[in-house]
Every structure is written in structure tokens, then in C-alpha cells.
Amino acid sequence: MTPEQIKQKIYALDFVQTELVLYLDVHPQSDAARMQWQKNASDLEALELQYAQLTGEPWPLRQNHHGGMPEWVTSPWPWDNQN
């Protein structure tokens, strides 16, 4: 795969990750969406590593789609707290 092809796959997966986070805002109990997010996160990491190996440069744009689900997706909304 060429660096340009890898870039296109990274852009596509990054878009999907953003959409999954938005979906999980509304459906935080969706195990299917959560599992898809995890799979995409590991696929993104592998593609970014492959890009770095081919070009000798790290992937320049790094979103917050690595290292686990963002806390604000899994935490309750302010009105969910009964305090």
C-alpha cells in the first residue's frame, strides 16, 4: 500500500471514529458501537505506524481516538446525577 492509500484509509477511519463518538453520546450502552470504536482505534494505530515506517515521518494529525474511549462518552450527563 502506498503512503497516499494509507492516508485515505486513515482519513476514512478517523471520520468513522468521530461519528461513533457522537453516536455513543446518545447511545452510551451500545456494545456494538463501543466494540467498533475499539477495533477502529487499533486499526488507526496500525495504519499510522505503517505510514511512519513507509515515509520515515510520524503521522502528522493525531486525534483523540487512541488510548481508550473518551471519558465524556462514558460519564453521566449533569442532569443524570441525582445530587
GIFEN-V428083 format. One record per pair of residues at least 6 apart in sequence whose C-alpha atoms are under 7 Angstrom apart, sorted by the first residue. I is the first residue (numbers start at 1). J is the second residue. If there is no record, write none. Layout:
BEGIN
I|J + I|J
END
This chain:
BEGIN
3|51 + 3|54 + 6|47 + 6|51 + 10|44 + 10|47 + 13|40 + 13|44 + 17|37 + 17|40 + 17|65 + 20|33 + 20|37 + 21|73 + 24|33 + 24|73 + 25|73 + 28|73 + 28|74 + 41|65 + 41|66 + 48|59 + 51|59 + 52|58 + 52|59
END
